[in-house]
Structures are given as structure tokens and as C-alpha cells.
Amino acid sequence: TQNNLEGHGIVIGDATGFGKARENAGITLDWILGGHTKRVLVTSATRQNLEDLIETYKVVAGGESKIPIKVVDLTDTKVRGKLGPENIASFPVTDNTVYLIDSNNFAAYTELIKRINPDGLMADEAHKFMNADAERGAAWLTLHKQMMATFEKPFFAYITPNAAHMPLDVPEEYFRQYQGKVPDPVAKFYGM
């Protein structure tokens, strides 16, 4: 939370199986219960990850009835049927809520995510959104721009099991900052 209060996001680069769901649940609960955010969007690579996260909220809170926030799975079949334009405008948006979406559905839910207008973003497996030229990457950039334009200090956290490793996929502009000063593989690493 301290990083976010200073206007910075955080990146957690744990390996698979290190408890990212617990980190995710703990951080998002801290954001909401600490009064820092009202609506947090949580992305993950798969539906199974989201289902695991829902179970983790129950464990962290001490039971389903004790979860102190609302958790809404946007890809749940009850929600999925409400994606038409006429329904998005009336979709119930509530504060003190975590909204869940898997990366495969992220682009398709862009309009609903805009309506939710999250002030916090917790991205598990954030590397799934790297390609800004693809529909998912474009939706990712749109969300960030909206959050930056709407909130003075939106909260961001990126959790990825794919912290810097080979091959290094780095935007050309960041690579060029170090190119020629150090060997190319090191320049790519520094550009990350």
C-alpha cells in the first residue's frame, strides 16, 4: 500500500506455487478495507485461477460469510448474459467490491470494465497483456489510461511468475536507452 500511496505500483515476480492468490487477496483486501480503493479489478490467466482466488478470500476472511467485501466474477454465467449494450448501462456497480475477469475474456468485457470504473487493478500473470497491438493489449492500455485520467492515485499491482527471463521481450524504446552502452542482452534486461 505504501508504494501506491506514493503514486507507484508494485510488481511481484514469484514463481508458480508461491502463494500469489494469498498475496492477491491480502493486497486487495488491504486496499479496500484501508479505504484506498472502492472497486478493484482483478485479472488472471484462467478461470481456475479466479476460482482459486475466490476460495482464498474465504480462507483469508475465515469463512465465506465473513468475507468483508463483495466478490463478483464477471465471467460467471449470470453476469455473462448481461453483456448486451442495453444491460451494461444498468449493470449494478457497487463499492467495496472486487471484480474478477480472466485474461481470455478481458477484451470482450471492455465496456463493462469501463462502467465499473475500477480505482485499483491487480493483474495476476500480467505478461498476458504485453502485446499492445492485439485486442487484449489495446483493452489493457485503455483501462490504464482511464484509471490514470479518472483517479489522482489509482492503485496498481502486477503479479507474474514470468519475471525477467530469457527471451527478454522489451519495447524497442527502452532497449535503445541502453543499447551500445552494454551488451545487447544486458540492455534488454535493463530495459525491462
C-alpha positions in Angstrom: 0.0 0.0 0.0 2.9 2.4 0.7 4.0 2.3 -2.9 0.5 3.0 -4.1 0.1 5.9 -1.7 3.2 7.5 -3.2 1.8 7.1 -6.7 3.7 3.9 -7.6 2.5 0.5 -8.5 4.1 -2.8 -7.4 5.4 -5.9 -9.2 5.6 -9.3 -7.5 7.6 -11.8 -9.5 7.1 -15.0 -7.6 7.4 -18.4 -9.2 4.4 -20.7 -9.6 3.1 -22.2 -6.4 4.5 -19.4 -4.1 1.1 -18.2 -2.9 0.2 -15.4 -5.3 -3.5 -15.9 -4.6 -2.9 -15.2 -0.9 -0.8 -12.2 -1.8 -3.5 -11.0 -4.2 -6.3 -11.5 -1.6 -4.3 -9.8 1.1 -3.3 -6.8 -1.0 -6.8 -6.2 -2.4 -8.4 -6.6 1.0 -5.9 -4.1 2.4 -6.7 -1.6 -0.4 -10.4 -1.8 0.1 -10.6 -2.1 3.9 -8.0 0.6 4.3 -10.2 3.0 2.3 -7.6 3.4 -0.5 -9.8 1.9 -3.3 -13.5 1.2 -3.7 -13.6 -1.1 -6.8 -10.7 -3.3 -7.7 -10.5 -5.3 -11.0 -8.5 -8.5 -10.6 -7.3 -10.2 -13.8 -5.8 -13.7 -14.1 -4.9 -16.1 -16.8 -7.6 -18.7 -16.3 -11.0 -19.3 -14.8 -9.4 -21.8 -12.5 -7.1 -19.1 -11.0 -10.1 -16.9 -10.3 -12.0 -19.8 -8.7 -8.9 -20.4 -6.5 -8.8 -16.8 -5.6 -12.4 -16.8 -4.5 -11.6 -19.8 -2.3 -8.6 -17.9 -1.0 -10.7 -14.9 0.0 -12.8 -17.3 2.1 -9.7 -18.7 3.8 -8.2 -15.3 4.5 -11.5 -14.0 5.9 -12.2 -17.1 8.0 -15.2 -18.4 6.1 -17.5 -17.4 3.2 -19.9 -15.5 5.4 -17.0 -13.4 6.8 -15.7 -12.0 3.6 -15.8 -8.3 4.4 -16.1 -7.3 0.7 -18.2 -8.3 -2.3 -16.5 -10.5 -4.9 -18.1 -10.5 -8.4 -16.9 -12.9 -11.1 -17.6 -11.1 -14.3 -17.4 -14.3 -16.4 -20.0 -16.1 -14.2 -22.9 -17.3 -16.4 -25.3 -15.0 -14.5 -23.2 -11.9 -15.4 -22.2 -13.1 -18.9 -25.9 -12.9 -20.0 -25.9 -9.2 -19.2 -23.2 -8.1 -21.6 -25.5 -6.5 -24.2 -25.2 -2.7 -24.6 -28.7 -2.3 -23.1 -27.6 -4.2 -20.0 -24.1 -2.7 -19.5 -25.6 0.7 -18.7 -27.7 -0.8 -15.9 -25.1 -3.3 -14.6 -25.0 -2.9 -10.8 -21.7 -1.3 -9.8 -21.0 -1.4 -6.0 -18.2 0.0 -3.9 -16.1 -2.3 -1.6 -16.1 -4.9 -4.4 -13.5 -6.9 -6.2 -14.5 -7.7 -9.8 -12.8 -10.8 -11.4 -12.0 -11.4 -15.1 -9.8 -13.9 -16.8 -7.4 -12.6 -19.5 -9.1 -14.5 -22.3 -12.3 -12.5 -21.7 -10.7 -9.2 -20.9 -11.1 -7.5 -24.3 -14.7 -8.8 -24.7 -15.6 -7.1 -21.3 -14.0 -3.7 -22.1 -17.3 -1.8 -22.0 -18.4 -3.4 -18.7 -15.0 -2.7 -17.2 -15.3 0.9 -18.2 -18.7 1.1 -16.5 -17.2 -0.5 -13.3 -14.5 2.2 -13.4 -12.1 0.5 -11.1 -9.7 2.5 -9.0 -7.5 -0.5 -8.3 -6.0 -3.1 -10.7 -4.5 -6.3 -9.5 -3.1 -8.2 -12.5 -2.1 -11.8 -11.9 0.0 -13.0 -14.8 0.3 -9.5 -16.2 2.5 -10.7 -19.0 -0.6 -11.9 -20.8 -1.4 -8.3 -21.7 2.0 -7.4 -23.2 1.0 -7.1 -26.9 -0.5 -3.7 -27.2 -1.3 -4.3 -30.9 -3.7 -7.2 -30.0 -7.3 -6.6 -28.9 -6.5 -7.7 -25.3 -3.4 -5.4 -25.1 -5.3 -2.5 -26.5 -8.1 -3.0 -23.9 -5.4 -3.2 -21.2 -4.0 0.2 -22.3 -7.4 1.7 -22.5 -8.1 0.7 -18.9 -4.8 2.1 -17.7 -5.5 5.4 -19.5 -9.0 5.6 -18.0 -7.7 4.9 -14.5 -4.9 7.5 -14.8 -7.3 10.1 -16.1 -10.0 9.5 -13.6 -8.2 9.0 -10.3 -5.4 11.0 -8.7 -3.6 7.9 -7.5 -5.1 4.7 -8.8 -3.6 1.5 -7.3 -1.8 -1.0 -9.5 -0.2 -4.3 -8.7 1.2 -6.8 -11.2 1.9 -10.3 -10.2 3.7 -12.5 -12.6 5.5 -15.8 -12.5 7.4 -14.7 -15.6 9.6 -12.0 -14.1 12.5 -11.0 -16.3 13.9 -14.1 -18.0 15.1 -15.2 -21.5 14.0 -14.3 -24.0 13.5 -10.8 -23.0 10.6 -9.1 -24.7 11.2 -5.4 -24.2 9.8 -2.4 -26.0 12.3 -1.0 -28.5 12.3 2.5 -27.0 13.5 1.0 -23.6 16.1 -1.2 -25.2 17.6 1.7 -27.1 18.2 3.6 -23.9 21.0 1.1 -23.1 22.0 -0.2 -26.5 25.7 0.3 -27.2 26.5 1.0 -23.6 26.3 -2.6 -22.5 25.9 -5.9 -24.4 22.5 -6.3 -26.1 21.2 -9.0 -23.7 22.0 -6.7 -20.7 20.5 -3.7 -22.5 17.3 -5.7 -22.9 17.3 -6.7 -19.2 17.9 -3.1 -18.1 15.1 -2.0 -20.5 12.7 -4.3 -18.6 
